[in-house]
Amino acid sequence: MTAGIILLAGMILSGLTVPECTEASADTADKVFVIKNKRVMFLLREGEILKSYRISLGRQPLGHKVRAGDKRTPEGTYLLDYRNPNSRFHKGFHISYPNEADTARALRLGVPPGGDIMLHGLSSLREPLGKGHRREDWTDGCIAVTNAEIEEIWKLVPDGTPIEITP
């Protein structure tokens, strides 16, 4: 675990407030790190925090995504493998769920694993809520930020960046 993530975990465990958005850096992120139970996402560069965001998750946020339609946000390490500039949620990065382990688990259970999990902005219906969208978990398993935030993330996160989603 990197020093930046250890420091971050200590802040969260000690009850310190994580800043909503830190100062932007000209650097691009080399990792995205999500802590689901804190509803927070960090852009990291060499283990140091570049940016932090408050997020909304799937409607059933507890636990790892198991099957299509379970409204859960997956847990594990994936890639932001491509982007959709024309998403109905403003803009979006595709998260490479399901991986081999997710597919094998779903196969054992006899259920489809699901897919089309994204890190995205807000739809035209939710856009007027702005940061208020975070009052509830509302996605079908995606990670949501405001449209201004996804615009910023769009500039800082290249395709192929790993995303680690923790409980």
LINRA-V965600 format. One record per backbone hydrogen bond with DSSP energy under -0.5 kcal/mol. NH is the residue of the N-H (numbers start at 1). CO is the residue of the C=O. E is the energy in kcal/mol with one decimal. If there is no record, write none. Layout:
NH CO E
NH CO E
This chain:
6 2 -2.3
7 3 -2.6
8 4 -2.2
9 5 -2.9
10 6 -2.3
11 7 -2.2
12 8 -2.3
13 9 -2.8
14 10 -2.0
15 12 -1.3
16 11 -2.0
29 156 -3.1
30 44 -2.9
31 44 -1.4
32 162 -2.3
33 42 -2.6
34 164 -3.2
35 40 -2.6
36 34 -0.6
36 166 -2.6
37 167 -0.6
38 35 -0.9
39 35 -0.7
39 36 -1.4
40 35 -1.6
41 53 -2.5
42 33 -3.0
43 51 -2.3
44 31 -3.2
44 42 -0.5
45 48 -2.4
48 45 -1.9
50 43 -3.4
51 43 -1.3
53 41 -2.5
55 39 -1.8
56 144 -1.7
59 139 -2.1
60 71 -2.5
68 112 -2.5
70 67 -1.6
76 165 -2.3
78 76 -0.5
78 163 -2.7
80 161 -2.8
81 79 -1.4
81 94 -1.1
82 94 -0.7
84 92 -3.9
85 83 -0.6
87 84 -1.1
90 87 -0.7
91 89 -1.9
92 84 -1.7
93 119 -2.9
94 82 -3.3
95 117 -3.2
96 79 -2.2
97 95 -1.1
103 99 -2.5
104 100 -2.6
105 101 -2.4
106 102 -2.3
107 103 -2.4
108 104 -2.5
109 105 -1.8
110 106 -0.9
110 107 -0.7
111 106 -2.5
119 93 -2.5
120 118 -0.6
120 143 -2.8
121 89 -1.5
121 91 -1.8
127 123 -2.2
128 124 -0.5
129 126 -2.0
130 126 -0.6
130 127 -1.4
132 129 -2.5
133 130 -1.8
134 131 -1.7
135 132 -1.9
136 133 -1.0
138 57 -0.6
138 136 -0.6
139 57 -2.1
143 118 -2.6
144 56 -2.5
145 120 -2.3
150 146 -2.4
151 147 -1.9
152 148 -1.7
153 149 -2.8
154 150 -2.5
155 151 -1.1
155 152 -0.5
156 152 -1.3
157 153 -2.2
158 29 -0.5
158 156 -0.6
160 80 -3.2
161 80 -0.6
161 158 -1.3
162 30 -0.6
163 78 -2.4
164 32 -2.9
165 76 -3.1
165 163 -0.6
166 34 -2.8
166 164 -0.6
